[in-house]
Amino acid sequence: MTPITKITPQTEADIELEALKDSAATQRALDYYLKPAVSQQFFEKKLFIVRSDLSQEEAMVNASDYLRCAIATAHGAAESQQGSPRDLFLSVAHFAESAKMLLDKALDVQQVSVR
């Protein structure tokens, strides 16, 4: 009698898992869950940095422009929605409009005091 040996065929799932072993995404996921100190360094990279020599007026002008864009985006999204998501978009637009009005007022006061 000949012995029966069990040979496991290599499946596609095994090949995919093997490919994931050395990927950067896998390493980031492991670092996130197993090494919190490493993951904090990864997330501390900033997408947006404010110049240290930026004047108060320039900062307020740029913030006002960003809020204007947020308002336009929220209104555009609200027009294409019905029901609860629409209400959320309108509330975001309301808060952004309020913040923009406050910034515009601060800019007006600053320009009057400079003259």
C-alpha positions, 0 to 999 in steps of 0.5 A: 500500500502506498501512503497518501500524502496530503498536498494542499493546493495554493489558493488565490487567497493565500497568494493575496495574503502573501502579497499583503504581508510586506505592503506599507498599508499592512505595516501602518495598520499593525503600527496603529494597533500595536505601536501607538507611538509610531502611529501618532508620528504618522498622523501628526503630519499636517496637510495644512500649515499656516506661515509664521509671518502671516499677518492677522488681516491675511489670515482673516481674508483667507479664512473668509475665502475658505468659509465662502467655499464651504458655504457654496459647497454646502448649498450645492449639496443641499440642493441635490438632497432631500430630507435629513441629509439636506438639513445637515448640509443647511446647518453646516452652511448656516454655521459657515455663513455665521463664521464668515460674517464674523470674520468679515466684521472683524476685517471691516473693523480692522480696516477702519482702525488702520485708516 
